[in-house]
Amino acid sequence: MRLTTLVACLMLALAGCASVAPRRAEPVVVDVPADWSATDVSATAGASSLAQWWLRFDDPLLASLVAEALQANTDVKSAQAALRQARALRDVSAAGLLPAVGSSASAQRSKSGDNSAINHFNAGLDASWELDIFGANRSALAASEATAQASAASLGDVQVSIAAEVALSYITLRGTQTRLAIAEANLAIQRETLQITQWRLQAGLVTSLEAEQARAATEQTRAQLPVLQTTIEQTRHALAVLTGQPPAALSSVLAAASPVPQAADDLVLSFPAETLRQRPDVRAAEHQVTAALARVSQAEAARMPNFTLGGSLGLSALTLGSLTSGASVVSALLASVSLPVFDGGALRAQVRAQQAALDQARAAYQATILTALKDVEDALVALRGDRERLLRLQNAAEAASNAALLARQRYSSGLVDFQVVLDTQRTQLNTQDSVASARTDVSADYVRLYKALGGGWNPDGRDATAASTADTTRDPRS
């Protein structure tokens, strides 16, 4: 009992010694454009929920696909496994701060000359504790904790990318289906024009030149259909793989055409500075700086003396039965200190290496910030431009449809040349196709903007798919 009391008192006394704590990373200030900071945080948060931004498109099937991808996508599963690994390694580092206790047992039989054989049995406990006076182990724990947080943010980055990729593929699918419908409608009109031209040719009112021009225009439009159908099938395959399924799994689900989903127009196009720091890649880079700083502290602490306290307590007897009664108590206490004397400069070099790694992490963080700023600014510029482009194209498409209708009527009456009909029909097809493409681009711009702002994950660790699952009470594919 005296030995146990002595060991405990010595451990408590050394634990209370002054120690060197790991250094903490300084707060990082994100410099953003001035107009971003002018927006009230609460007002922006109320206007746009970034965590479940895909719900703003009011498309249950899109919400279902995103939720499924965030659960079953292989990249998400891999990132989740990496996070579990990082947290397990953090627990390993945390265990280094505690005493290590082990048990042992041995049996020995020896004989010397003509003497009788002697048995010797031992059983006991061994304990050791590395006293973290200069904070090496705590720095290792801080680095592991920061690495685990960076891994969690990296998982969020994967979720953001997967959600955006699903939405972009879905929007592309719906946009291509719309373009296919436009091409088929125009093909029907051109086939009617071709039929009229053939009748007029038989009546001797036109030459074979007009008939061949009408047939050429019809075949050109017909040639666009396989290209669009191929894009539709390939996009369906991409969506299936994104949701962790075989390529053909969603063919029947996505067979029916639907309009391009449109986001709500009440999105505030200016954001507070704190919004940028919600991006998971920015969070991950920031945690990597913290981890690198802790590793510098760990390398510096490795140059300091290392204190270790150890001991053993056991029983020794000549027979196995006497271990429980009448055995001798064997105890030992060891306190040791080690100090690097000469290592050829290896420890100093290790400090320099970790300092260089810290500089790299800081540079990577700055690069991530700049990339985030560029992504947001590019998305805003593209959204504004495509909105204006869509408005102009809608006006052009309306005028082109009116012109094509008038040209057909006048051609049927023999008032205009057939070339006018061809030109107006070609313009009608091109403008309608451009409107469909522009409407697709606007929706895709919203997705890219939400992605640039870090939408699709929750920094506090909540599941971003919770709201999507709650709002989608009925599977739209059923």
C-alpha positions as CSV (number, residue, x, y, z in Angstrom):
1,M,0.0,0.0,0.0
2,R,2.8,2.4,0.8
3,L,4.3,1.9,-2.7
4,T,1.0,2.5,-4.4
5,T,0.4,5.7,-2.4
6,L,3.9,6.9,-3.2
7,V,3.4,6.3,-6.9
8,A,0.1,8.1,-6.9
9,C,1.5,11.1,-5.0
10,L,4.5,11.4,-7.4
11,M,2.2,11.3,-10.4
12,L,0.0,14.0,-9.1
13,A,2.9,16.2,-8.1
14,L,4.5,15.9,-11.5
15,A,1.2,16.5,-13.3
16,G,0.9,19.8,-11.5
17,C,4.2,21.1,-12.7
18,A,4.3,24.1,-15.1
19,S,4.0,23.0,-18.6
20,V,4.2,24.5,-22.1
21,A,0.9,24.4,-23.8
22,P,0.6,24.1,-27.6
23,R,0.4,27.3,-29.5
24,R,-3.0,28.3,-31.0
25,A,-3.5,29.6,-34.5
26,E,-4.3,33.3,-34.7
27,P,-7.8,34.3,-35.9
28,V,-7.9,34.6,-39.6
29,V,-9.6,37.6,-41.2
30,V,-11.3,37.0,-44.5
31,D,-10.9,40.0,-46.8
32,V,-13.9,40.2,-49.2
33,P,-15.3,42.9,-51.4
34,A,-16.8,45.9,-49.6
35,D,-20.4,45.4,-50.9
36,W,-20.5,41.9,-49.4
37,S,-20.1,43.2,-45.9
38,A,-22.8,45.8,-46.3
39,T,-25.5,43.1,-46.3
40,D,-27.2,42.2,-43.0
41,V,-26.5,38.6,-42.1
42,S,-29.9,37.7,-40.8
43,A,-31.6,39.2,-43.8
44,T,-29.5,37.2,-46.2
45,A,-30.0,34.0,-44.2
46,G,-33.8,34.5,-44.3
47,A,-33.7,35.1,-48.0
48,S,-31.7,32.0,-48.9
49,S,-31.1,28.8,-47.0
50,L,-27.7,27.5,-48.1
51,A,-27.8,24.2,-46.3
52,Q,-30.7,22.8,-48.4
53,W,-30.5,25.1,-51.4
54,W,-31.8,22.5,-53.8
55,L,-35.3,22.8,-52.2
56,R,-35.5,26.3,-53.7
57,F,-36.0,24.7,-57.1
58,D,-39.3,23.2,-55.9
59,D,-38.6,19.9,-57.7
60,P,-39.3,16.9,-55.5
61,L,-37.4,14.5,-57.8
62,L,-34.3,16.7,-57.7
63,A,-34.5,16.8,-53.9
64,S,-34.9,13.1,-53.8
65,L,-31.9,12.5,-56.1
66,V,-29.7,14.9,-54.1
67,A,-30.6,13.2,-50.8
68,E,-29.9,9.8,-52.3
69,A,-26.5,10.9,-53.7
70,L,-25.5,12.4,-50.3
71,Q,-26.1,9.0,-48.7
72,A,-25.0,6.5,-51.4
73,N,-22.4,8.2,-53.5
74,T,-19.0,6.4,-53.4
75,D,-17.0,9.6,-52.9
76,V,-19.1,10.5,-49.9
77,K,-18.6,7.1,-48.4
78,S,-14.9,7.3,-49.0
79,A,-14.8,10.8,-47.3
80,Q,-16.9,9.4,-44.4
81,A,-14.3,6.6,-43.9
82,A,-11.5,9.1,-44.0
83,L,-13.2,11.1,-41.3
84,R,-13.6,8.0,-39.1
85,Q,-9.9,7.3,-39.6
86,A,-8.9,10.8,-38.6
87,R,-11.1,10.6,-35.5
88,A,-9.6,7.3,-34.5
89,L,-6.1,8.7,-34.9
90,R,-7.1,11.6,-32.7
91,D,-8.2,9.1,-30.0
92,V,-4.7,7.5,-30.4
93,S,-3.1,10.8,-29.7
94,A,-5.4,11.5,-26.7
95,A,-4.4,8.1,-25.2
96,G,-0.8,9.2,-25.2
97,L,-1.6,11.7,-22.4
98,L,-2.7,9.0,-20.0
99,P,-0.6,6.4,-18.1
100,A,-0.2,3.0,-19.8
101,V,-0.9,0.0,-17.6
102,G,-0.1,-3.6,-18.6
103,S,-0.2,-7.0,-17.0
104,S,2.2,-9.9,-17.2
105,A,2.6,-13.4,-16.0
106,S,5.4,-15.9,-16.4
107,A,6.4,-19.4,-15.3
108,Q,10.0,-20.7,-15.2
109,R,11.5,-24.1,-14.5
110,S,15.2,-24.4,-14.0
111,K,17.7,-27.1,-13.0
112,S,21.4,-26.9,-12.1
113,G,23.5,-30.0,-12.0
114,D,22.2,-32.8,-9.8
115,N,20.0,-30.4,-7.9
116,S,16.2,-30.7,-8.0
117,A,14.3,-28.6,-10.5
118,I,13.0,-25.3,-9.2
119,N,9.8,-23.6,-10.4
120,H,9.3,-19.9,-10.3
121,F,6.0,-18.1,-11.0
122,N,5.4,-14.4,-11.4
123,A,2.3,-12.2,-11.9
124,G,2.0,-8.4,-11.8
125,L,1.2,-5.1,-13.2
126,D,3.5,-2.6,-15.1
127,A,2.7,1.1,-15.4
128,S,4.4,3.9,-17.3
129,W,3.7,7.6,-17.8
130,E,5.4,10.0,-20.1
131,L,5.1,13.4,-18.3
132,D,4.2,15.9,-20.9
133,I,6.1,18.8,-19.3
134,F,6.9,20.6,-22.6
135,G,3.6,19.8,-24.3
136,A,4.8,17.4,-27.0
137,N,1.9,15.0,-26.6
138,R,-0.6,17.8,-26.2
139,S,0.7,19.3,-29.4
140,A,0.3,16.0,-31.1
141,L,-3.3,15.8,-29.8
142,A,-4.0,19.3,-31.0
143,A,-2.7,18.4,-34.5
144,S,-4.8,15.3,-34.6
145,E,-7.9,17.2,-33.5
146,A,-7.3,19.9,-36.2
147,T,-6.7,17.1,-38.8
148,A,-10.0,15.5,-37.8
149,Q,-11.9,18.8,-38.1
150,A,-10.2,19.3,-41.5
151,S,-11.4,15.8,-42.5
152,A,-14.9,16.7,-41.4
153,A,-14.8,19.8,-43.5
154,S,-13.4,17.8,-46.4
155,L,-16.4,15.5,-46.1
156,G,-18.6,18.7,-46.4
157,D,-16.7,19.8,-49.5
158,V,-17.4,16.4,-51.1
159,Q,-21.1,16.8,-50.2
160,V,-21.2,20.3,-51.6
161,S,-19.6,19.0,-54.9
162,I,-21.9,16.0,-55.2
163,A,-25.1,18.0,-54.5
164,A,-24.0,20.5,-57.1
165,E,-23.1,17.9,-59.6
166,V,-26.4,16.1,-59.2
167,A,-28.3,19.3,-59.7
168,L,-26.3,20.4,-62.7
169,S,-26.7,17.0,-64.3
170,Y,-30.5,17.0,-63.6
171,I,-30.8,20.6,-65.0
172,T,-28.8,19.5,-68.1
173,L,-31.2,16.5,-68.5
174,R,-34.3,18.7,-68.3
175,G,-32.8,21.3,-70.6
176,T,-31.9,18.7,-73.2
177,Q,-35.4,17.2,-73.0
178,T,-36.8,20.6,-73.6
179,R,-34.5,21.2,-76.6
180,L,-35.5,17.8,-78.0
181,A,-39.2,18.7,-77.7
182,I,-38.5,22.0,-79.5
183,A,-36.6,20.2,-82.3
184,E,-39.4,17.7,-82.7
185,A,-42.0,20.5,-82.9
186,N,-40.0,22.4,-85.5
187,L,-39.4,19.2,-87.4
188,A,-43.2,18.7,-87.6
189,I,-43.6,22.2,-89.0
190,Q,-40.8,21.7,-91.6
191,R,-42.4,18.4,-92.7
192,E,-45.7,20.2,-93.3
193,T,-43.8,22.9,-95.3
194,L,-42.1,20.1,-97.3
195,Q,-45.4,18.5,-98.0
196,I,-46.8,21.9,-99.2
197,T,-43.7,22.4,-101.4
198,Q,-44.1,19.0,-103.0
199,W,-47.8,19.7,-103.8
200,R,-46.8,23.0,-105.4
201,L,-44.1,21.2,-107.3
202,Q,-46.6,18.8,-108.7
203,A,-48.8,21.7,-109.7
204,G,-45.9,23.4,-111.5
205,L,-45.9,26.4,-109.2
206,V,-42.3,25.9,-107.9
207,T,-39.2,24.1,-109.2
208,S,-37.4,21.1,-107.8
209,L,-34.9,23.6,-106.2
210,E,-37.4,24.7,-103.6
211,A,-38.5,21.1,-102.9
212,E,-34.8,20.0,-102.4
213,Q,-34.2,23.0,-100.1
214,A,-37.2,22.0,-98.0
215,R,-36.0,18.4,-97.8
216,A,-32.5,19.5,-96.8
217,A,-33.9,21.7,-94.0
218,T,-36.0,18.9,-92.7
219,E,-33.2,16.4,-92.7
220,Q,-30.9,18.8,-90.9
221,T,-33.4,19.2,-88.1
222,R,-34.0,15.5,-88.0
223,A,-30.2,15.0,-87.6
224,Q,-30.2,16.9,-84.3
225,L,-32.5,14.4,-82.7
226,P,-30.0,11.5,-82.2
227,V,-27.5,14.0,-80.7
228,L,-30.0,15.2,-78.1
229,Q,-31.2,11.7,-77.3
230,T,-27.7,10.6,-76.8
231,T,-27.0,13.5,-74.4
232,I,-30.2,12.6,-72.5
233,E,-29.2,8.9,-72.1
234,Q,-25.7,9.8,-71.0
235,T,-27.0,12.3,-68.4
236,R,-29.3,9.7,-67.0
237,H,-26.4,7.4,-66.6
238,A,-24.3,10.1,-64.9
239,L,-27.2,10.7,-62.4
240,A,-27.5,7.0,-61.6
241,V,-23.8,6.7,-60.9
242,L,-23.8,9.8,-58.7
243,T,-26.5,8.2,-56.6
244,G,-24.5,5.0,-56.3
245,Q,-26.5,2.9,-58.8
246,P,-25.8,1.2,-62.1
247,P,-26.0,3.5,-65.1
248,A,-29.4,2.2,-66.4
249,A,-31.1,2.3,-63.0
250,L,-32.8,5.6,-63.5
251,S,-33.8,5.3,-67.1
252,S,-37.5,4.7,-66.3
253,V,-37.6,7.2,-63.5
254,L,-36.2,10.0,-65.7
255,A,-37.9,8.9,-68.9
256,A,-40.7,11.5,-68.8
257,A,-39.8,15.0,-69.8
258,S,-40.2,17.8,-67.3
259,P,-39.5,21.6,-67.5
260,V,-36.1,22.9,-66.4
261,P,-36.4,23.6,-62.6
262,Q,-36.1,27.3,-61.8
263,A,-34.8,28.8,-58.6
264,A,-36.8,31.4,-56.7
265,D,-35.9,34.9,-57.8
266,D,-35.7,36.4,-54.3
267,L,-32.1,35.5,-53.8
268,V,-30.1,38.5,-52.5
269,L,-27.1,38.9,-54.7
270,S,-24.9,40.3,-51.9
271,F,-23.6,38.4,-49.0
272,P,-21.9,39.0,-45.6
273,A,-18.2,38.3,-45.1
274,E,-18.9,35.4,-42.7
275,T,-20.8,33.5,-45.5
276,L,-17.5,32.8,-47.3
277,R,-16.0,31.2,-44.2
278,Q,-18.9,28.6,-44.3
279,R,-17.3,27.0,-47.3
280,P,-16.0,23.6,-46.3
281,D,-12.8,24.0,-48.3
282,V,-12.0,27.2,-46.5
283,R,-12.8,25.5,-43.2
284,A,-10.6,22.6,-44.1
285,A,-7.7,24.8,-45.1
286,E,-8.0,26.8,-41.8
287,H,-7.9,23.6,-39.8
288,Q,-4.8,22.5,-41.7
289,V,-3.1,25.7,-40.6
290,T,-3.9,24.9,-37.0
291,A,-2.6,21.3,-37.4
292,A,0.6,22.5,-39.0
293,L,1.1,25.0,-36.1
294,A,0.6,22.3,-33.6
295,R,3.2,20.1,-35.3
296,V,5.7,22.9,-35.1
297,S,5.1,23.0,-31.3
298,Q,5.5,19.3,-31.2
299,A,8.8,19.4,-33.1
300,E,10.1,22.1,-30.7
301,A,9.1,20.1,-27.7
302,A,11.0,17.1,-29.0
303,R,14.2,19.1,-28.4
304,M,13.4,19.4,-24.7
305,P,14.1,16.9,-21.9
306,N,11.7,13.9,-21.7
307,F,10.5,12.7,-18.3
308,T,9.1,9.2,-17.8
309,L,7.7,7.6,-14.6
310,G,7.3,3.9,-14.5
311,G,6.8,1.2,-12.0
312,S,5.8,-2.4,-11.4
313,L,4.0,-4.3,-8.7
314,G,3.7,-8.1,-8.7
315,L,3.8,-11.4,-6.9
316,S,6.5,-14.1,-7.0
317,A,6.2,-17.7,-5.7
318,L,7.7,-21.1,-6.2
319,T,4.4,-22.8,-6.8
320,L,1.4,-21.7,-8.8
321,G,-1.0,-22.2,-5.9
322,S,1.0,-20.0,-3.6
323,L,0.6,-16.9,-5.8
324,T,-2.7,-16.2,-4.0
325,S,-1.4,-16.8,-0.5
326,G,2.1,-16.6,0.9
327,A,3.7,-15.1,-2.3
328,S,6.4,-12.5,-2.1
329,V,5.5,-8.9,-3.2
330,V,7.9,-7.5,-5.7
331,S,7.8,-3.8,-6.5
332,A,9.9,-1.3,-8.4
333,L,9.7,2.4,-9.2
334,L,11.6,4.1,-11.9
335,A,11.8,7.8,-12.8
336,S,13.9,8.7,-15.8
337,V,14.8,11.7,-17.8
338,S,16.4,11.9,-21.3
339,L,17.8,14.9,-23.1
340,P,19.1,15.0,-26.7
341,V,22.8,15.8,-26.6
342,F,24.0,15.3,-30.2
343,D,21.8,14.2,-33.1
344,G,23.6,15.9,-36.0
345,G,21.0,18.6,-36.1
346,A,18.1,16.3,-36.9
347,L,15.8,17.8,-34.3
348,R,16.5,21.4,-35.5
349,A,16.0,20.3,-39.0
350,Q,12.6,18.7,-38.0
351,V,11.5,22.1,-36.6
352,R,12.5,23.8,-39.8
353,A,10.6,21.2,-41.8
354,Q,7.5,21.7,-39.8
355,Q,7.8,25.4,-40.0
356,A,8.0,25.1,-43.8
357,A,4.9,22.9,-43.8
358,L,3.2,25.6,-41.8
359,D,4.1,28.2,-44.4
360,Q,2.7,25.9,-47.1
361,A,-0.5,25.5,-45.2
362,R,-0.9,29.2,-44.8
363,A,-0.2,29.8,-48.5
364,A,-2.8,27.1,-49.3
365,Y,-5.3,28.8,-47.1
366,Q,-4.7,32.1,-48.9
367,A,-5.1,30.4,-52.2
368,T,-8.3,28.8,-51.1
369,I,-9.7,32.2,-50.0
370,L,-8.8,33.7,-53.4
371,T,-10.4,30.8,-55.2
372,A,-13.5,31.1,-53.2
373,L,-13.7,34.8,-53.9
374,K,-13.3,34.1,-57.6
375,D,-15.9,31.4,-57.6
376,V,-18.5,33.7,-56.1
377,E,-17.7,36.6,-58.3
378,D,-17.7,34.5,-61.4
379,A,-21.1,32.9,-60.5
380,L,-22.6,36.3,-59.8
381,V,-21.4,37.7,-63.1
382,A,-22.6,34.7,-65.0
383,L,-26.0,34.8,-63.4
384,R,-26.5,38.5,-64.2
385,G,-25.4,38.0,-67.7
386,D,-27.5,34.9,-68.4
387,R,-30.6,36.6,-66.9
388,E,-30.2,39.5,-69.4
389,R,-29.4,37.1,-72.2
390,L,-32.5,35.0,-71.5
391,L,-34.8,38.1,-71.5
392,R,-33.4,39.2,-74.9
393,L,-33.7,35.7,-76.4
394,Q,-37.3,35.3,-75.2
395,N,-38.1,38.5,-77.1
396,A,-36.3,37.3,-80.2
397,A,-38.0,33.9,-80.0
398,E,-41.4,35.5,-79.9
399,A,-40.6,37.6,-82.9
400,A,-39.2,34.7,-84.8
401,S,-42.3,32.6,-84.2
402,N,-44.5,35.4,-85.5
403,A,-42.3,35.8,-88.6
404,A,-42.3,32.1,-89.3
405,L,-46.1,31.9,-89.1
406,L,-46.5,34.9,-91.4
407,A,-44.0,33.5,-93.9
408,R,-45.8,30.1,-94.1
409,Q,-49.1,31.8,-94.7
410,R,-47.8,34.1,-97.4
411,Y,-45.9,31.2,-99.0
412,S,-49.1,29.2,-99.1
413,S,-50.7,32.1,-100.9
414,G,-47.7,32.5,-103.3
415,L,-46.9,36.0,-101.9
416,V,-43.3,35.3,-100.8
417,D,-40.3,33.4,-102.0
418,F,-39.6,30.0,-100.5
419,Q,-36.2,31.2,-99.2
420,V,-38.1,33.5,-96.8
421,V,-39.8,30.5,-95.3
422,L,-36.6,28.6,-94.9
423,D,-34.9,31.6,-93.2
424,T,-37.7,32.2,-90.8
425,Q,-38.1,28.6,-89.9
426,R,-34.4,28.3,-89.3
427,T,-34.4,31.4,-87.2
428,Q,-37.4,30.2,-85.2
429,L,-35.6,26.9,-84.4
430,N,-32.4,28.6,-83.4
431,T,-34.0,31.2,-81.1
432,Q,-36.2,28.6,-79.4
433,D,-33.3,26.3,-78.9
434,S,-31.2,29.3,-77.5
435,V,-34.0,30.2,-75.1
436,A,-34.0,26.7,-73.7
437,S,-30.3,26.7,-73.4
438,A,-30.3,30.1,-71.7
439,R,-33.0,29.0,-69.2
440,T,-30.8,26.0,-68.4
441,D,-27.8,28.2,-68.0
442,V,-29.6,30.4,-65.5
443,S,-30.6,27.5,-63.4
444,A,-27.1,26.1,-63.6
445,D,-25.7,29.5,-62.5
446,Y,-27.8,29.4,-59.4
447,V,-26.4,26.0,-58.6
448,R,-22.8,27.2,-59.1
449,L,-23.5,30.2,-56.9
450,Y,-24.9,28.1,-54.1
451,K,-21.8,25.8,-54.4
452,A,-19.5,28.8,-54.4
453,L,-21.1,30.0,-51.2
454,G,-20.5,26.6,-49.6
455,G,-24.2,25.5,-49.7
456,G,-25.0,21.8,-49.1
457,W,-23.4,21.2,-45.7
458,N,-23.8,22.3,-42.1
459,P,-20.7,23.4,-40.3
460,D,-22.3,22.4,-37.0
461,G,-22.4,18.8,-38.1
462,R,-26.1,18.4,-38.8
463,D,-27.2,16.3,-41.8
464,A,-27.9,18.6,-44.7
465,T,-30.3,16.1,-46.1
466,A,-32.6,16.2,-43.1
467,A,-34.8,19.0,-44.4
468,S,-34.9,17.5,-47.8
469,T,-36.0,14.1,-46.4
470,A,-38.6,15.8,-44.2
471,D,-40.1,17.8,-47.0
472,T,-40.1,14.9,-49.4
473,T,-42.7,12.8,-47.6
474,R,-43.7,10.9,-50.8
475,D,-41.1,9.6,-53.2
476,P,-41.9,11.3,-56.5
477,R,-40.7,8.3,-58.4
478,S,-43.4,6.0,-57.0
